[in-house]
Structure formats: C-alpha cells, structure tokens
C-alpha cells in the first residue's frame, strides 16, 4: 500500500468560476496540493498558475472515478473544495463525504435550513466534516469590532450596511440571476454580511424586507439590541456619486451609530486564513452557518413591507419594478 503524501491533498469542484482562483491560491499558500478538479467549462487555464499537474475533468463521472481510484490505492484526497453553483452545494457536499473526504464549501453552504439537517446526518454517518467559508469572521477589523462590543451588546444601536458589487448584463443570464439556483441577491452576495451581523451584534429576532428585486434587496433586521438597515445591489446605478467619480465598482460601508467602520482593506488573504483555520481544526462548521442560512431563507421568502421610519436611503431611491 502506498504511503499517503505529506501534503494535504485536495480536489476542487467548480474550477472555472469567479471564486475558484482564491481557493487554488489558498490551497497552495496553506501548504496543500490540488490533485484533481472538475468543471463543465474548460476555461480553467488559471490552474497553471497554481497546480499545473492537477488532473482536470469536464465530466463529473470521470472525476468521480478518478477520485475513487486514488482512494483505493491509498492516495485519496482528504478535502473536496466546493465552488459550484449554489443550488448544487448540497449534492456536492454529500458526494465529498461519501467519497471519504471532508468538504469545504463556498457560501451559501445550502439554500434552505432543512438541508443542513440532512448534511448533519451524513456527517455522522461518514465520520467526515463539512466546513464552510465565513471569511468575514476572520477579517481583523470585524474581529476587533466584535471584541469591542462584547461588553455592551445590550446597548441599543443603529447600524446601516451598504454593499454594492456591480455586475454586468451577463449576471442576470447566468445561474446567479435565477433565484431558484442562487437564492437571489440577498443570498448570493448578502449571506456573509448577514452572518457577520448576527455574529457581532447577536441573534436575529426580527426581519422586514422592503425590496427584493433581481438587482437589489433591502430591509431592516434586529440583531440583539441593534436595529440594522441593509441594502445590497449588483447595479452600478446604485453606487454613491463619490464611488462612481473615483471609478470604483464596489462599495462597502458599515455605519454604527453614525460612525463609519473602515474595513475596505484586508480581504485578499481571507480564503487562505479560512484554509489554515480549517486545517488546524478551528474552521466553521454547519452549526456556525445555520443562522445566516435561516436569515437569508426568510428574507428570500418574505412578504415585502412598505418603507417605514427606519429605512436605508438607497432603498428609498430604488424604483420597484
């Protein structure tokens, strides 16, 4: 029997998408080795920058067979990183666990809270773990904020979150523009922020949704004692004038009691930190991701409420379709 190599061995599902290169770099920088990848699209030349010797497949069946062969000769992968479309995450996590590997899944881990129940059962049956990417919990500014607020969580606060990450027309023609596949804007680009807000301020006890359109979503939620107005968008027309004037296509802002929290930097290495934490046994599991999945699911299925006294000004400026 061949002895297992010293480097942690990874496989990757979804190698052609936007986030896959971050995982490739994180695997390399965390000292791992990518041995196989699969994607129905073959525009994956970025692999050459990180792991040119990795096996690549465009057919999932051949990828499955390859991993099985490696496992049977004692060279199986220890982790499967999942960067596939959101609606496939549940199935691909199950595949990883049944293949004898741990799973590391991009956000959102699943679209519906009850899917987590099934995955917990497969975890117990397989003896393998499902890890999740909650990189904002590793951001130095967010971690510092949580520490600062820990002793005063009962104090009422007004919080305003704005996250605009513009996308072209392609977005609405891809799976990301289909609510049943991506969960819509609130899930696809918002779930990390919903996780961060409840992690910092406390459990979400109330949520009202004012907008939930193809290009934006907005609402008000109560997390602990904090009342949080939030606005999410992929539409460049929603950018603040200052951002447009500076040629920026992304705008992140968190205001707490009228004071801006600066956290625009520090995002570059968060996936690498995610991998390092996971390999050290300190990663985020299914229990960690459950609150954000629940929040996003409720927002996606909420009955829209009229704008009240507390609302995000950009939400008020957006015309309903």
C-alpha positions in Angstrom: 0.0 0.0 0.0 1.3 3.4 -1.0 2.0 5.7 2.0 0.0 8.9 1.9 1.9 12.0 0.9 2.9 14.6 3.5 1.0 17.5 1.9 -2.8 17.6 2.4 -4.5 16.6 -0.8 -7.5 18.5 -2.2 -9.9 18.1 -5.0 -11.9 21.0 -6.4 -15.5 21.1 -7.8 -16.1 24.2 -9.8 -12.7 25.4 -11.3 -13.9 28.0 -13.8 -15.9 30.4 -11.7 -15.0 33.7 -10.1 -14.1 32.4 -6.7 -12.1 29.3 -7.7 -8.7 31.0 -8.1 -9.0 32.2 -4.4 -9.3 28.6 -3.4 -6.4 27.5 -5.6 -4.2 30.1 -4.1 -5.4 29.3 -0.6 -4.6 25.6 -1.0 -1.1 26.5 -2.2 -0.4 29.1 0.5 -1.7 26.8 3.2 0.7 24.1 2.1 -1.8 21.8 0.4 -1.8 20.2 -3.0 -4.7 20.2 -5.6 -4.7 16.8 -7.3 -7.9 17.0 -9.3 -10.5 19.5 -10.4 -13.8 19.3 -12.4 -15.9 21.9 -14.2 -18.2 21.6 -17.2 -16.5 24.6 -18.6 -12.9 24.2 -19.8 -11.8 27.9 -19.3 -9.5 26.9 -16.4 -6.1 28.0 -17.5 -5.7 29.7 -14.2 -4.9 26.3 -12.7 -1.4 26.5 -14.4 -0.5 29.3 -12.1 -1.0 27.2 -9.0 -1.2 23.4 -9.8 -0.3 22.6 -13.4 -0.1 18.9 -12.7 -3.6 18.6 -11.3 -5.9 16.3 -13.2 -8.8 18.1 -14.8 -12.2 16.8 -15.9 -15.2 18.3 -17.6 -17.4 15.3 -16.8 -18.3 14.7 -13.2 -18.5 10.9 -13.7 -14.8 10.7 -14.8 -13.9 13.0 -11.9 -15.7 10.6 -9.5 -14.0 7.6 -11.0 -10.6 9.3 -10.7 -11.0 10.1 -7.0 -12.2 6.6 -6.3 -9.1 5.1 -8.0 -6.9 7.4 -5.9 -8.7 6.4 -2.7 -8.4 2.7 -3.4 -4.7 2.8 -3.8 -4.2 4.8 -0.6 -3.7 8.2 -2.3 -7.2 9.6 -1.8 -8.0 13.3 -1.2 -8.6 14.5 2.3 -10.7 17.5 1.3 -13.0 18.5 -1.5 -13.4 22.2 -2.0 -16.8 23.2 -3.5 -17.1 26.2 -5.7 -20.1 25.1 -7.8 -23.4 27.0 -8.3 -25.2 27.5 -5.0 -28.1 25.0 -5.7 -25.6 22.2 -6.3 -23.7 22.6 -3.0 -25.9 20.2 -1.0 -25.3 17.4 -3.6 -21.6 18.1 -3.9 -21.1 18.1 -0.1 -22.8 14.7 0.1 -20.5 13.4 -2.7 -17.4 14.6 -0.8 -18.5 12.9 2.4 -19.4 9.7 0.7 -16.0 9.7 -1.0 -14.3 9.6 2.3 -13.2 13.3 2.3 -14.1 16.4 4.3 -15.9 19.1 2.4 -15.1 22.9 2.4 -18.0 24.7 0.8 -18.3 28.3 -0.5 -21.2 30.4 0.5 -24.0 29.8 0.8 -23.5 26.3 2.1 -27.1 25.5 1.2 -30.1 27.5 0.3 -32.6 26.1 2.8 -32.2 25.5 6.6 -33.6 21.9 6.4 -30.8 20.9 4.0 -28.4 21.4 7.0 -30.3 18.8 8.9 -29.6 16.2 6.2 -26.0 17.2 6.0 -25.6 16.8 9.7 -26.9 13.3 9.4 -24.4 12.4 6.6 -21.6 13.9 8.7 -22.5 11.5 11.5 -22.7 8.5 9.1 -19.5 9.3 7.3 -17.3 10.5 10.2 -16.3 13.4 8.0 -16.8 17.2 8.5 -18.5 19.9 6.5 -16.6 23.1 6.7 -17.8 26.5 5.5 -16.3 29.7 4.2 -17.3 32.6 6.6 -14.3 34.8 5.8 -15.7 38.0 7.4 -15.4 36.4 10.8 -11.6 36.3 10.1 -11.3 40.0 9.0 -9.2 41.8 11.6 -11.5 44.8 11.8 -14.6 42.7 12.2 -13.0 40.5 14.9 -11.8 43.7 16.7 -15.3 45.1 16.5 -16.9 42.0 18.0 -14.4 42.1 20.9 -15.1 45.8 21.5 -18.8 45.4 21.6 -18.9 42.2 23.6 -19.3 44.0 26.9 -22.1 46.3 25.7 -24.4 44.1 23.5 -27.5 45.3 25.4 -27.0 48.9 24.3 -29.3 49.9 21.5 -27.5 50.7 18.3 -28.4 51.9 14.8 -26.5 50.2 12.1 -26.5 50.7 8.4 -24.9 48.2 6.0 -24.4 49.0 2.3 -22.8 46.5 -0.1 -22.8 47.2 -3.8 -20.7 45.0 -6.0 -21.6 45.7 -9.6 -22.1 43.1 -12.2 -22.6 43.3 -16.0 -25.6 42.0 -18.0 -24.2 38.5 -18.0 -25.1 38.2 -14.3 -28.8 38.1 -15.0 -28.4 35.5 -17.8 -26.3 33.1 -15.6 -27.4 30.9 -12.8 -26.6 33.7 -10.4 -29.6 35.7 -11.8 -32.0 32.8 -11.1 -33.4 32.9 -7.6 -34.1 29.2 -7.6 -30.4 28.5 -8.3 -28.6 31.3 -6.5 -31.1 32.4 -3.8 -31.2 35.9 -5.4 -29.1 38.9 -4.5 -29.8 38.7 -0.7 -28.4 35.2 -0.6 -25.7 35.3 -3.3 -24.0 38.4 -2.1 -25.5 39.0 1.2 -25.2 35.9 3.3 -21.6 36.6 4.5 -22.8 40.0 5.8 -25.9 38.5 7.5 -23.6 36.0 9.2 -21.3 38.8 10.3 -24.1 41.0 11.7 -25.6 38.3 13.8 -22.1 37.1 14.9 -21.2 40.7 16.0 -24.4 42.0 17.4 -26.4 38.9 18.4 -29.1 36.6 17.2 -31.6 37.9 14.6 -35.1 38.3 16.2 -36.9 40.3 13.6 -36.6 41.0 9.9 -38.6 43.2 7.5 -37.9 43.2 3.7 -38.6 46.3 1.6 -37.0 45.4 -1.7 -36.2 42.1 -3.2 -35.5 42.5 -6.9 -33.3 40.9 -9.5 -30.6 43.6 -9.0 -31.0 44.6 -5.3 -32.6 43.9 -2.0 -33.1 45.9 1.2 -34.6 45.6 4.6 -34.4 46.1 8.3 -33.5 43.5 10.9 -32.9 43.4 14.6 -29.8 41.5 15.8 -29.5 41.6 19.6 -30.2 45.2 20.5 -29.1 46.6 17.2 -31.5 47.8 14.5 -29.8 47.3 11.2 -30.8 48.8 7.9 -29.3 47.0 5.0 -29.0 47.5 1.2 -27.4 45.1 -1.3 -27.1 45.6 -5.0 -25.3 44.5 -8.2 -26.4 47.5 -10.1 -23.8 50.2 -11.0 -26.5 52.8 -11.0 -26.9 52.4 -7.2 -23.3 53.3 -6.5 -22.8 56.5 -4.5 -21.6 59.5 -6.6 -18.2 59.5 -4.9 -17.6 55.9 -5.8 -18.6 56.4 -9.4 -16.4 59.6 -9.7 -13.5 57.5 -8.4 -14.1 54.8 -10.9 -14.9 52.2 -8.2 -17.3 49.4 -9.0 -17.6 48.1 -5.4 -18.8 50.0 -2.4 -18.8 48.6 1.2 -20.0 50.6 4.1 -21.0 49.9 7.7 -22.1 52.7 9.9 -22.6 52.2 13.7 -24.5 55.0 15.4 -23.5 57.3 12.6 -19.8 56.4 12.6 -18.2 54.7 9.6 -16.4 51.4 10.2 -13.5 51.3 7.8 -12.9 47.7 6.5 -12.4 48.2 2.8 -8.9 46.6 3.0 -7.8 43.2 4.3 -10.0 40.9 2.1 -7.1 39.5 0.0 -6.0 36.7 2.3 -9.2 35.7 4.0 -9.6 32.5 2.0 -6.1 31.5 2.9 -6.8 32.1 6.5 -10.0 30.0 6.1 -7.9 27.1 4.9 -5.3 27.5 7.7 -8.0 27.6 10.4 -9.7 24.5 8.9 -6.5 22.5 8.7 -5.8 23.5 12.3 -9.3 22.2 13.3 -10.6 25.7 14.1 -12.8 26.1 11.0 -16.5 26.9 10.8 -19.0 24.1 10.6 -22.7 23.6 9.9 -23.8 24.9 13.2 -21.9 28.2 12.5 -23.5 28.8 9.2 -27.1 27.9 10.2 -28.2 31.4 11.5 -27.2 33.1 8.2 -28.9 30.4 6.1 -32.1 30.9 8.1 -31.9 34.7 7.8 -31.3 34.5 4.0 -34.1 32.0 3.6 -36.6 34.2 5.5 -35.6 37.3 3.5 -36.0 35.4 0.2 -39.5 34.2 1.1 -40.7 37.3 3.0 -43.7 39.4 2.1 -42.5 42.8 1.2 -43.2 45.6 3.7 -43.7 49.3 2.8 -40.8 51.6 3.8 -41.2 52.7 7.4 -39.5 55.2 9.6 -36.3 53.1 9.6 -35.1 52.5 6.1 -31.9 52.7 4.0 -31.9 55.9 1.9 -30.6 54.0 -1.2 -33.5 51.5 -0.8 -35.9 54.5 -0.9 -34.3 55.8 -4.1 -34.7 52.5 -5.9 -37.8 52.2 -8.1 -39.8 49.0 -7.7 -40.0 47.0 -11.0 
